[in-house]
């Protein structure tokens, strides 16, 4: 798809790395706590570009230029 749009691959990021490890039945309750939500967001932003963590993510974001 990247080649079809005439873009060159620039980088890949992982999305929702740590949230994946929260049991499904607890996600809404835990993330509704503003402190927990902010901490999870900080972690996600710190590690979403780390190549060793990308494989653990729920989704990949491919960035082209």
PQR file of N, CA, C, O and H, with PARSE charges and radii, in Angstrom:
ATOM      1  N   UNK A   1       0.827  -1.188   0.000 -0.4000 1.5000
ATOM      2  CA  UNK A   1       0.000   0.000   0.000 -0.0000 2.0000
ATOM      3  C   UNK A   1       0.875   1.257   0.000  0.5500 1.7000
ATOM      4  O   UNK A   1       0.548   2.237  -0.669 -0.5500 1.4000
ATOM      5  N   UNK A   2       1.981   1.236   0.743 -0.4000 1.5000
ATOM      6  CA  UNK A   2       2.870   2.393   0.785 -0.0000 2.0000
ATOM      7  C   UNK A   2       3.446   2.650  -0.603  0.5500 1.7000
ATOM      8  O   UNK A   2       3.514   3.798  -1.043 -0.5500 1.4000
ATOM      9  H   UNK A   2       2.247   0.440   1.287  0.4000 1.0000
ATOM     10  N   UNK A   3       3.863   1.586  -1.298 -0.4000 1.5000
ATOM     11  CA  UNK A   3       4.421   1.748  -2.643 -0.0000 2.0000
ATOM     12  C   UNK A   3       3.378   2.281  -3.613  0.5500 1.7000
ATOM     13  O   UNK A   3       3.705   3.105  -4.468 -0.5500 1.4000
ATOM     14  H   UNK A   3       3.808   0.653  -0.941  0.4000 1.0000
ATOM     15  N   UNK A   4       2.143   1.836  -3.505 -0.4000 1.5000
ATOM     16  CA  UNK A   4       1.086   2.283  -4.412 -0.0000 2.0000
ATOM     17  C   UNK A   4       0.804   3.774  -4.259  0.5500 1.7000
ATOM     18  O   UNK A   4       0.340   4.409  -5.207 -0.5500 1.4000
ATOM     19  H   UNK A   4       1.878   1.167  -2.811  0.4000 1.0000
ATOM     20  N   UNK A   5       1.069   4.334  -3.108 -0.4000 1.5000
ATOM     21  CA  UNK A   5       0.814   5.757  -2.882 -0.0000 2.0000
ATOM     22  C   UNK A   5       2.047   6.619  -3.160  0.5500 1.7000
ATOM     23  O   UNK A   5       2.043   7.823  -2.903 -0.5500 1.4000
ATOM     24  H   UNK A   5       1.445   3.819  -2.339  0.4000 1.0000
ATOM     25  N   UNK A   6       3.093   5.994  -3.685 -0.4000 1.5000
ATOM     26  CA  UNK A   6       4.345   6.689  -4.011 -0.0000 2.0000
ATOM     27  C   UNK A   6       5.046   7.264  -2.781  0.5500 1.7000
ATOM     28  O   UNK A   6       5.818   8.216  -2.893 -0.5500 1.4000
ATOM     29  H   UNK A   6       3.095   5.017  -3.894  0.4000 1.0000
ATOM     30  N   UNK A   7       4.782   6.697  -1.634 -0.4000 1.5000
ATOM     31  CA  UNK A   7       5.459   7.109  -0.405 -0.0000 2.0000
ATOM     32  C   UNK A   7       6.630   6.174  -0.141  0.5500 1.7000
ATOM     33  O   UNK A   7       6.607   5.010  -0.541 -0.5500 1.4000
ATOM     34  H   UNK A   7       4.155   5.924  -1.544  0.4000 1.0000
ATOM     35  N   UNK A   8       7.630   6.678   0.520 -0.4000 1.5000
ATOM     36  CA  UNK A   8       8.745   5.852   0.955 -0.0000 2.0000
ATOM     37  C   UNK A   8       8.585   5.575   2.446  0.5500 1.7000
ATOM     38  O   UNK A   8       8.189   6.450   3.216 -0.5500 1.4000
ATOM     39  H   UNK A   8       7.648   7.623   0.845  0.4000 1.0000
ATOM     40  N   UNK A   9       8.895   4.362   2.833 -0.4000 1.5000
ATOM     41  CA  UNK A   9       8.805   3.978   4.237 -0.0000 2.0000
ATOM     42  C   UNK A   9       9.707   4.876   5.082  0.5500 1.7000
ATOM     43  O   UNK A   9      10.872   5.084   4.743 -0.5500 1.4000
ATOM     44  H   UNK A   9       9.217   3.650   2.208  0.4000 1.0000
ATOM     45  N   UNK A  10       9.172   5.405   6.175 -0.4000 1.5000
ATOM     46  CA  UNK A  10       9.951   6.255   7.075 -0.0000 2.0000
ATOM     47  C   UNK A  10      10.148   5.575   8.434  0.5500 1.7000
ATOM     48  O   UNK A  10      11.268   5.511   8.942 -0.5500 1.4000
ATOM     49  H   UNK A  10       8.225   5.236   6.451  0.4000 1.0000
ATOM     50  N   UNK A  11       9.059   5.069   9.021 -0.4000 1.5000
ATOM     51  CA  UNK A  11       9.154   4.408  10.325 -0.0000 2.0000
ATOM     52  C   UNK A  11       7.877   3.649  10.629  0.5500 1.7000
ATOM     53  O   UNK A  11       6.862   3.804   9.951 -0.5500 1.4000
ATOM     54  H   UNK A  11       8.149   5.121   8.609  0.4000 1.0000
ATOM     55  N   UNK A  12       7.949   2.830  11.658 -0.4000 1.5000
ATOM     56  CA  UNK A  12       6.774   2.103  12.128 -0.0000 2.0000
ATOM     57  C   UNK A  12       6.663   2.333  13.631  0.5500 1.7000
ATOM     58  O   UNK A  12       7.664   2.366  14.345 -0.5500 1.4000
ATOM     59  H   UNK A  12       8.774   2.703  12.209  0.4000 1.0000
ATOM     60  N   UNK A  13       5.432   2.489  14.092 -0.4000 1.5000
ATOM     61  CA  UNK A  13       5.171   2.689  15.520 -0.0000 2.0000
ATOM     62  C   UNK A  13       4.133   1.677  15.973  0.5500 1.7000
ATOM     63  O   UNK A  13       3.285   1.241  15.195 -0.5500 1.4000
ATOM     64  H   UNK A  13       4.619   2.462  13.511  0.4000 1.0000
ATOM     65  N   UNK A  14       4.214   1.318  17.224 -0.4000 1.5000
ATOM     66  CA  UNK A  14       3.220   0.440  17.812 -0.0000 2.0000
ATOM     67  C   UNK A  14       2.176   1.262  18.543  0.5500 1.7000
ATOM     68  O   UNK A  14       2.500   2.269  19.171 -0.5500 1.4000
ATOM     69  H   UNK A  14       4.903   1.673  17.856  0.4000 1.0000
ATOM     70  N   UNK A  15       0.943   0.843  18.464 -0.4000 1.5000
ATOM     71  CA  UNK A  15      -0.145   1.524  19.166 -0.0000 2.0000
ATOM     72  C   UNK A  15      -0.792   0.535  20.133  0.5500 1.7000
ATOM     73  O   UNK A  15      -1.011  -0.631  19.803 -0.5500 1.4000
ATOM     74  H   UNK A  15       0.679   0.025  17.953  0.4000 1.0000
ATOM     75  N   UNK A  16      -1.085   1.018  21.304 -0.4000 1.5000
ATOM     76  CA  UNK A  16      -1.711   0.218  22.369 -0.0000 2.0000
ATOM     77  C   UNK A  16      -0.849  -0.971  22.770  0.5500 1.7000
ATOM     78  O   UNK A  16      -1.257  -2.127  22.662 -0.5500 1.4000
ATOM     79  H   UNK A  16      -0.908   1.965  21.572  0.4000 1.0000
ATOM     80  N   UNK A  17       0.342  -0.655  23.229 -0.4000 1.5000
ATOM     81  CA  UNK A  17       1.262  -1.706  23.673 -0.0000 2.0000
ATOM     82  C   UNK A  17       0.862  -2.212  25.051  0.5500 1.7000
ATOM     83  O   UNK A  17       0.625  -3.407  25.226 -0.5500 1.4000
ATOM     84  H   UNK A  17       0.673   0.285  23.317  0.4000 1.0000
ATOM     85  N   UNK A  18       0.784  -1.323  26.023 -0.4000 1.5000
ATOM     86  CA  UNK A  18       0.565  -1.734  27.410 -0.0000 2.0000
ATOM     87  C   UNK A  18      -0.902  -1.970  27.737  0.5500 1.7000
ATOM     88  O   UNK A  18      -1.216  -2.783  28.607 -0.5500 1.4000
ATOM     89  H   UNK A  18       0.976  -0.352  25.881  0.4000 1.0000
ATOM     90  N   UNK A  19      -1.794  -1.281  27.063 -0.4000 1.5000
ATOM     91  CA  UNK A  19      -3.223  -1.480  27.309 -0.0000 2.0000
ATOM     92  C   UNK A  19      -3.619  -2.924  27.000  0.5500 1.7000
ATOM     93  O   UNK A  19      -4.561  -3.451  27.592 -0.5500 1.4000
ATOM     94  H   UNK A  19      -1.540  -0.621  26.357  0.4000 1.0000
ATOM     95  N   UNK A  20      -2.901  -3.565  26.074 -0.4000 1.5000
ATOM     96  CA  UNK A  20      -3.175  -4.969  25.735 -0.0000 2.0000
ATOM     97  C   UNK A  20      -3.036  -5.906  26.917  0.5500 1.7000
ATOM     98  O   UNK A  20      -3.628  -6.985  26.924 -0.5500 1.4000
ATOM     99  H   UNK A  20      -2.135  -3.137  25.593  0.4000 1.0000
ATOM    100  N   UNK A  21      -2.265  -5.510  27.918 -0.4000 1.5000
ATOM    101  CA  UNK A  21      -2.017  -6.390  29.051 -0.0000 2.0000
ATOM    102  C   UNK A  21      -3.024  -6.212  30.182  0.5500 1.7000
ATOM    103  O   UNK A  21      -2.962  -6.926  31.183 -0.5500 1.4000
ATOM    104  H   UNK A  21      -1.784  -4.633  27.912  0.4000 1.0000
ATOM    105  N   UNK A  22      -3.950  -5.269  30.033 -0.4000 1.5000
ATOM    106  CA  UNK A  22      -5.029  -5.105  31.018 -0.0000 2.0000
ATOM    107  C   UNK A  22      -6.138  -6.076  30.630  0.5500 1.7000
ATOM    108  O   UNK A  22      -6.565  -6.088  29.476 -0.5500 1.4000
ATOM    109  H   UNK A  22      -4.001  -4.690  29.220  0.4000 1.0000
ATOM    110  N   UNK A  23      -6.610  -6.883  31.566 -0.4000 1.5000
ATOM    111  CA  UNK A  23      -7.709  -7.803  31.238 -0.0000 2.0000
ATOM    112  C   UNK A  23      -8.901  -7.034  30.649  0.5500 1.7000
ATOM    113  O   UNK A  23      -9.281  -5.974  31.147 -0.5500 1.4000
ATOM    114  H   UNK A  23      -6.263  -6.873  32.504  0.4000 1.0000
ATOM    115  N   UNK A  24      -9.471  -7.585  29.596 -0.4000 1.5000
ATOM    116  CA  UNK A  24     -10.553  -6.931  28.855 -0.0000 2.0000
ATOM    117  C   UNK A  24     -11.677  -6.442  29.767  0.5500 1.7000
ATOM    118  O   UNK A  24     -12.213  -5.353  29.561 -0.5500 1.4000
ATOM    119  H   UNK A  24      -9.162  -8.446  29.192  0.4000 1.0000
ATOM    120  N   UNK A  25     -12.033  -7.233  30.764 -0.4000 1.5000
ATOM    121  CA  UNK A  25     -13.137  -6.852  31.639 -0.0000 2.0000
ATOM    122  C   UNK A  25     -12.778  -5.707  32.596  0.5500 1.7000
ATOM    123  O   UNK A  25     -13.660  -5.165  33.262 -0.5500 1.4000
ATOM    124  H   UNK A  25     -11.598  -8.118  30.931  0.4000 1.0000
ATOM    125  N   UNK A  26     -11.497  -5.335  32.671 -0.4000 1.5000
ATOM    126  CA  UNK A  26     -11.063  -4.275  33.582 -0.0000 2.0000
ATOM    127  C   UNK A  26     -10.662  -2.978  32.875  0.5500 1.7000
ATOM    128  O   UNK A  26     -10.417  -1.973  33.542 -0.5500 1.4000
ATOM    129  H   UNK A  26     -10.781  -5.776  32.130  0.4000 1.0000
ATOM    130  N   UNK A  27     -10.590  -2.978  31.555 -0.4000 1.5000
ATOM    131  CA  UNK A  27     -10.073  -1.815  30.820 -0.0000 2.0000
ATOM    132  C   UNK A  27     -10.865  -0.543  31.124  0.5500 1.7000
ATOM    133  O   UNK A  27     -10.277   0.470  31.503 -0.5500 1.4000
ATOM    134  H   UNK A  27     -10.789  -3.795  31.013  0.4000 1.0000
ATOM    135  N   UNK A  28     -12.179  -0.580  30.966 -0.4000 1.5000
ATOM    136  CA  UNK A  28     -12.984   0.637  31.179 -0.0000 2.0000
ATOM    137  C   UNK A  28     -12.835   1.189  32.590  0.5500 1.7000
ATOM    138  O   UNK A  28     -12.691   2.396  32.786 -0.5500 1.4000
ATOM    139  H   UNK A  28     -12.657  -1.403  30.659  0.4000 1.0000
ATOM    140  N   UNK A  29     -12.871   0.300  33.561 -0.4000 1.5000
ATOM    141  CA  UNK A  29     -12.756   0.741  34.956 -0.0000 2.0000
ATOM    142  C   UNK A  29     -11.391   1.375  35.218  0.5500 1.7000
ATOM    143  O   UNK A  29     -11.310   2.445  35.822 -0.5500 1.4000
ATOM    144  H   UNK A  29     -12.988  -0.681  33.403  0.4000 1.0000
ATOM    145  N   UNK A  30     -10.343   0.733  34.778 -0.4000 1.5000
ATOM    146  CA  UNK A  30      -8.996   1.251  35.046 -0.0000 2.0000
ATOM    147  C   UNK A  30      -8.725   2.557  34.301  0.5500 1.7000
ATOM    148  O   UNK A  30      -8.187   3.502  34.878 -0.5500 1.4000
ATOM    149  H   UNK A  30     -10.409  -0.136  34.288  0.4000 1.0000
ATOM    150  N   UNK A  31      -9.094   2.611  33.022 -0.4000 1.5000
ATOM    151  CA  UNK A  31      -8.793   3.809  32.240 -0.0000 2.0000
ATOM    152  C   UNK A  31      -9.721   4.973  32.548  0.5500 1.7000
ATOM    153  O   UNK A  31      -9.449   6.097  32.125 -0.5500 1.4000
ATOM    154  H   UNK A  31      -9.531   1.844  32.553  0.4000 1.0000
ATOM    155  N   UNK A  32     -10.805   4.739  33.269 -0.4000 1.5000
ATOM    156  CA  UNK A  32     -11.666   5.853  33.677 -0.0000 2.0000
ATOM    157  C   UNK A  32     -11.044   6.631  34.841  0.5500 1.7000
ATOM    158  O   UNK A  32     -11.453   7.755  35.134 -0.5500 1.4000
ATOM    159  H   UNK A  32     -11.026   3.826  33.613  0.4000 1.0000
ATOM    160  N   UNK A  33     -10.058   6.029  35.495 -0.4000 1.5000
ATOM    161  CA  UNK A  33      -9.297   6.717  36.535 -0.0000 2.0000
ATOM    162  C   UNK A  33      -8.283   7.627  35.830  0.5500 1.7000
ATOM    163  O   UNK A  33      -7.386   7.135  35.146 -0.5500 1.4000
ATOM    164  H   UNK A  33      -9.726   5.116  35.257  0.4000 1.0000
ATOM    165  N   UNK A  34      -8.417   8.933  35.991 -0.4000 1.5000
ATOM    166  CA  UNK A  34      -7.589   9.897  35.257 -0.0000 2.0000
ATOM    167  C   UNK A  34      -6.091   9.687  35.504  0.5500 1.7000
ATOM    168  O   UNK A  34      -5.289   9.818  34.580 -0.5500 1.4000
ATOM    169  H   UNK A  34      -9.146   9.333  36.547  0.4000 1.0000
ATOM    170  N   UNK A  35      -5.719   9.368  36.721 -0.4000 1.5000
ATOM    171  CA  UNK A  35      -4.305   9.151  37.040 -0.0000 2.0000
ATOM    172  C   UNK A  35      -3.758   7.946  36.282  0.5500 1.7000
ATOM    173  O   UNK A  35      -2.680   8.014  35.692 -0.5500 1.4000
ATOM    174  H   UNK A  35      -6.370   9.261  37.471  0.4000 1.0000
ATOM    175  N   UNK A  36      -4.500   6.849  36.300 -0.4000 1.5000
ATOM    176  CA  UNK A  36      -4.078   5.632  35.580 -0.0000 2.0000
ATOM    177  C   UNK A  36      -4.027   5.910  34.082  0.5500 1.7000
ATOM    178  O   UNK A  36      -3.078   5.518  33.403 -0.5500 1.4000
ATOM    179  H   UNK A  36      -5.376   6.794  36.779  0.4000 1.0000
ATOM    180  N   UNK A  37      -5.050   6.588  33.572 -0.4000 1.5000
ATOM    181  CA  UNK A  37      -5.103   6.907  32.145 -0.0000 2.0000
ATOM    182  C   UNK A  37      -3.891   7.732  31.726  0.5500 1.7000
ATOM    183  O   UNK A  37      -3.278   7.449  30.697 -0.5500 1.4000
ATOM    184  H   UNK A  37      -5.821   6.907  34.123  0.4000 1.0000
ATOM    185  N   UNK A  38      -3.539   8.745  32.506 -0.4000 1.5000
ATOM    186  CA  UNK A  38      -2.386   9.590  32.189 -0.0000 2.0000
ATOM    187  C   UNK A  38      -1.079   8.809  32.230  0.5500 1.7000
ATOM    188  O   UNK A  38      -0.207   9.015  31.386 -0.5500 1.4000
ATOM    189  H   UNK A  38      -4.036   8.975  33.342  0.4000 1.0000
ATOM    190  N   UNK A  39      -0.938   7.917  33.201 -0.4000 1.5000
ATOM    191  CA  UNK A  39       0.275   7.101  33.298 -0.0000 2.0000
ATOM    192  C   UNK A  39       0.390   6.142  32.112  0.5500 1.7000
ATOM    193  O   UNK A  39       1.477   5.946  31.566 -0.5500 1.4000
ATOM    194  H   UNK A  39      -1.646   7.749  33.887  0.4000 1.0000
ATOM    195  N   UNK A  40      -0.730   5.553  31.722 -0.4000 1.5000
ATOM    196  CA  UNK A  40      -0.716   4.642  30.565 -0.0000 2.0000
ATOM    197  C   UNK A  40      -0.356   5.406  29.296  0.5500 1.7000
ATOM    198  O   UNK A  40       0.399   4.906  28.462 -0.5500 1.4000
ATOM    199  H   UNK A  40      -1.612   5.712  32.165  0.4000 1.0000
ATOM    200  N   UNK A  41      -0.888   6.599  29.149 -0.4000 1.5000
ATOM    201  CA  UNK A  41      -0.577   7.417  27.977 -0.0000 2.0000
ATOM    202  C   UNK A  41       0.915   7.756  27.934  0.5500 1.7000
ATOM    203  O   UNK A  41       1.534   7.700  26.872 -0.5500 1.4000
ATOM    204  H   UNK A  41      -1.502   7.004  29.826  0.4000 1.0000
ATOM    205  N   UNK A  42       1.487   8.105  29.080 -0.4000 1.5000
ATOM    206  CA  UNK A  42       2.924   8.396  29.139 -0.0000 2.0000
ATOM    207  C   UNK A  42       3.744   7.185  28.701  0.5500 1.7000
ATOM    208  O   UNK A  42       4.684   7.309  27.917 -0.5500 1.4000
ATOM    209  H   UNK A  42       0.984   8.150  29.943  0.4000 1.0000
ATOM    210  N   UNK A  43       3.375   6.015  29.216 -0.4000 1.5000
ATOM    211  CA  UNK A  43       4.089   4.789  28.840 -0.0000 2.0000
ATOM    212  C   UNK A  43       3.970   4.508  27.353  0.5500 1.7000
ATOM    213  O   UNK A  43       4.956   4.188  26.689 -0.5500 1.4000
ATOM    214  H   UNK A  43       2.611   5.914  29.853  0.4000 1.0000
ATOM    215  N   UNK A  44       2.752   4.629  26.835 -0.4000 1.5000
ATOM    216  CA  UNK A  44       2.531   4.377  25.402 -0.0000 2.0000
ATOM    217  C   UNK A  44       3.377   5.313  24.547  0.5500 1.7000
ATOM    218  O   UNK A  44       3.983   4.880  23.567 -0.5500 1.4000
ATOM    219  H   UNK A  44       1.951   4.889  27.374  0.4000 1.0000
ATOM    220  N   UNK A  45       3.422   6.588  24.911 -0.4000 1.5000
ATOM    221  CA  UNK A  45       4.185   7.565  24.141 -0.0000 2.0000
ATOM    222  C   UNK A  45       5.693   7.327  24.256  0.5500 1.7000
ATOM    223  O   UNK A  45       6.436   7.586  23.309 -0.5500 1.4000
ATOM    224  H   UNK A  45       2.930   6.940  25.707  0.4000 1.0000
ATOM    225  N   UNK A  46       6.140   6.841  25.401 -0.4000 1.5000
ATOM    226  CA  UNK A  46       7.565   6.575  25.590 -0.0000 2.0000
ATOM    227  C   UNK A  46       8.042   5.395  24.750  0.5500 1.7000
ATOM    228  O   UNK A  46       9.165   5.404  24.245 -0.5500 1.4000
ATOM    229  H   UNK A  46       5.536   6.631  26.170  0.4000 1.0000
ATOM    230  N   UNK A  47       7.193   4.382  24.599 -0.4000 1.5000
ATOM    231  CA  UNK A  47       7.633   3.138  23.985 -0.0000 2.0000
ATOM    232  C   UNK A  47       7.067   2.857  22.594  0.5500 1.7000
ATOM    233  O   UNK A  47       7.434   1.846  21.994 -0.5500 1.4000
ATOM    234  H   UNK A  47       6.281   4.374  25.009  0.4000 1.0000
ATOM    235  N   UNK A  48       6.190   3.705  22.056 -0.4000 1.5000
ATOM    236  CA  UNK A  48       5.551   3.366  20.784 -0.0000 2.0000
ATOM    237  C   UNK A  48       6.505   3.382  19.595  0.5500 1.7000
ATOM    238  O   UNK A  48       6.165   2.852  18.538 -0.5500 1.4000
ATOM    239  H   UNK A  48       5.892   4.526  22.543  0.4000 1.0000
ATOM    240  N   UNK A  49       7.688   3.975  19.737 -0.4000 1.5000
ATOM    241  CA  UNK A  49       8.673   3.974  18.666 -0.0000 2.0000
ATOM    242  C   UNK A  49       9.828   3.012  18.943  0.5500 1.7000
ATOM    243  O   UNK A  49      10.735   2.888  18.121 -0.5500 1.4000
ATOM    244  H   UNK A  49       7.964   4.405  20.596  0.4000 1.0000
ATOM    245  N   UNK A  50       9.805   2.346  20.066 -0.4000 1.5000
ATOM    246  CA  UNK A  50      10.875   1.421  20.447 -0.0000 2.0000
ATOM    247  C   UNK A  50      10.725   0.114  19.648  0.5500 1.7000
ATOM    248  O   UNK A  50       9.752  -0.616  19.836 -0.5500 1.4000
ATOM    249  H   UNK A  50       9.067   2.447  20.733  0.4000 1.0000
ATOM    250  N   UNK A  51      11.686  -0.179  18.758 -0.4000 1.5000
ATOM    251  CA  UNK A  51      11.557  -1.363  17.898 -0.0000 2.0000
ATOM    252  C   UNK A  51      11.301  -2.664  18.650  0.5500 1.7000
ATOM    253  O   UNK A  51      10.563  -3.520  18.161 -0.5500 1.4000
ATOM    254  H   UNK A  51      12.477   0.414  18.606  0.4000 1.0000
ATOM    255  N   UNK A  52      11.888  -2.826  19.810 -0.4000 1.5000
ATOM    256  CA  UNK A  52      11.700  -4.075  20.550 -0.0000 2.0000
ATOM    257  C   UNK A  52      10.298  -4.201  21.140  0.5500 1.7000
ATOM    258  O   UNK A  52       9.901  -5.295  21.543 -0.5500 1.4000
ATOM    259  H   UNK A  52      12.487  -2.131  20.207  0.4000 1.0000
ATOM    260  N   UNK A  53       9.540  -3.108  21.201 -0.4000 1.5000
ATOM    261  CA  UNK A  53       8.193  -3.129  21.769 -0.0000 2.0000
ATOM    262  C   UNK A  53       7.092  -3.152  20.707  0.5500 1.7000
ATOM    263  O   UNK A  53       5.952  -3.509  21.006 -0.5500 1.4000
ATOM    264  H   UNK A  53       9.862  -2.220  20.875  0.4000 1.0000
ATOM    265  N   UNK A  54       7.422  -2.780  19.487 -0.4000 1.5000
ATOM    266  CA  UNK A  54       6.413  -2.661  18.425 -0.0000 2.0000
ATOM    267  C   UNK A  54       5.668  -3.975  18.215  0.5500 1.7000
ATOM    268  O   UNK A  54       4.461  -3.964  17.974 -0.5500 1.4000
ATOM    269  H   UNK A  54       8.348  -2.490  19.245  0.4000 1.0000
ATOM    270  N   UNK A  55       6.359  -5.095  18.300 -0.4000 1.5000
ATOM    271  CA  UNK A  55       5.720  -6.394  18.080 -0.0000 2.0000
ATOM    272  C   UNK A  55       4.675  -6.750  19.112  0.5500 1.7000
ATOM    273  O   UNK A  55       3.841  -7.619  18.858 -0.5500 1.4000
ATOM    274  H   UNK A  55       7.340  -5.104  18.496  0.4000 1.0000
ATOM    275  N   UNK A  56       4.693  -6.113  20.259 -0.4000 1.5000
ATOM    276  CA  UNK A  56       3.719  -6.389  21.312 -0.0000 2.0000
ATOM    277  C   UNK A  56       2.482  -5.526  21.200  0.5500 1.7000
ATOM    278  O   UNK A  56       1.559  -5.658  22.004 -0.5500 1.4000
ATOM    279  H   UNK A  56       5.371  -5.407  20.465  0.4000 1.0000
ATOM    280  N   UNK A  57       2.449  -4.643  20.217 -0.4000 1.5000
ATOM    281  CA  UNK A  57       1.337  -3.690  20.117 -0.0000 2.0000
ATOM    282  C   UNK A  57       0.114  -4.310  19.450  0.5500 1.7000
ATOM    283  O   UNK A  57       0.211  -5.309  18.738 -0.5500 1.4000
ATOM    284  H   UNK A  57       3.199  -4.536  19.564  0.4000 1.0000
ATOM    285  N   UNK A  58      -1.036  -3.692  19.697 -0.4000 1.5000
ATOM    286  CA  UNK A  58      -2.289  -4.152  19.101 -0.0000 2.0000
ATOM    287  C   UNK A  58      -2.388  -3.731  17.635  0.5500 1.7000
ATOM    288  O   UNK A  58      -2.978  -4.437  16.817 -0.5500 1.4000
ATOM    289  H   UNK A  58      -1.115  -2.879  20.275  0.4000 1.0000
ATOM    290  N   UNK A  59      -1.808  -2.581  17.313 -0.4000 1.5000
ATOM    291  CA  UNK A  59      -1.850  -2.071  15.939 -0.0000 2.0000
ATOM    292  C   UNK A  59      -0.495  -1.472  15.579  0.5500 1.7000
ATOM    293  O   UNK A  59       0.266  -1.032  16.440 -0.5500 1.4000
ATOM    294  H   UNK A  59      -1.329  -2.008  17.977  0.4000 1.0000
ATOM    295  N   UNK A  60      -0.227  -1.472  14.299 -0.4000 1.5000
ATOM    296  CA  UNK A  60       0.985  -0.840  13.795 -0.0000 2.0000
ATOM    297  C   UNK A  60       0.598   0.397  12.986  0.5500 1.7000
ATOM    298  O   UNK A  60      -0.407   0.404  12.276 -0.5500 1.4000
ATOM    299  H   UNK A  60      -0.845  -1.830  13.600  0.4000 1.0000
ATOM    300  N   UNK A  61       1.393   1.410  13.104 -0.4000 1.5000
ATOM    301  CA  UNK A  61       1.211   2.622  12.310 -0.0000 2.0000
ATOM    302  C   UNK A  61       2.462   2.740  11.450  0.5500 1.7000
ATOM    303  O   UNK A  61       3.563   2.923  11.969 -0.5500 1.4000
ATOM    304  H   UNK A  61       2.210   1.405  13.680  0.4000 1.0000
ATOM    305  N   UNK A  62       2.293   2.637  10.136 -0.4000 1.5000
ATOM    306  CA  UNK A  62       3.418   2.764   9.206 -0.0000 2.0000
ATOM    307  C   UNK A  62       3.405   4.192   8.698  0.5500 1.7000
ATOM    308  O   UNK A  62       2.376   4.693   8.245 -0.5500 1.4000
ATOM    309  H   UNK A  62       1.398   2.489   9.714  0.4000 1.0000
ATOM    310  N   UNK A  63       4.552   4.843   8.775 -0.4000 1.5000
ATOM    311  CA  UNK A  63       4.651   6.244   8.393 -0.0000 2.0000
ATOM    312  C   UNK A  63       5.529   6.334   7.146  0.5500 1.7000
ATOM    313  O   UNK A  63       6.637   5.800   7.107 -0.5500 1.4000
ATOM    314  H   UNK A  63       5.388   4.437   9.142  0.4000 1.0000
ATOM    315  N   UNK A  64       5.014   7.015   6.141 -0.4000 1.5000
ATOM    316  CA  UNK A  64       5.740   7.208   4.895 -0.0000 2.0000
ATOM    317  C   UNK A  64       5.965   8.689   4.654  0.5500 1.7000
ATOM    318  O   UNK A  64       5.318   9.543   5.260 -0.5500 1.4000
ATOM    319  H   UNK A  64       4.114   7.449   6.172  0.4000 1.0000
ATOM    320  N   UNK A  65       6.896   8.975   3.756 -0.4000 1.5000
ATOM    321  CA  UNK A  65       7.125  10.375   3.420 -0.0000 2.0000
ATOM    322  C   UNK A  65       7.320  10.508   1.922  0.5500 1.7000
ATOM    323  O   UNK A  65       7.528  11.613   1.422 -0.5500 1.4000
ATOM    324  H   UNK A  65       7.422   8.281   3.264  0.4000 1.0000
TER
END
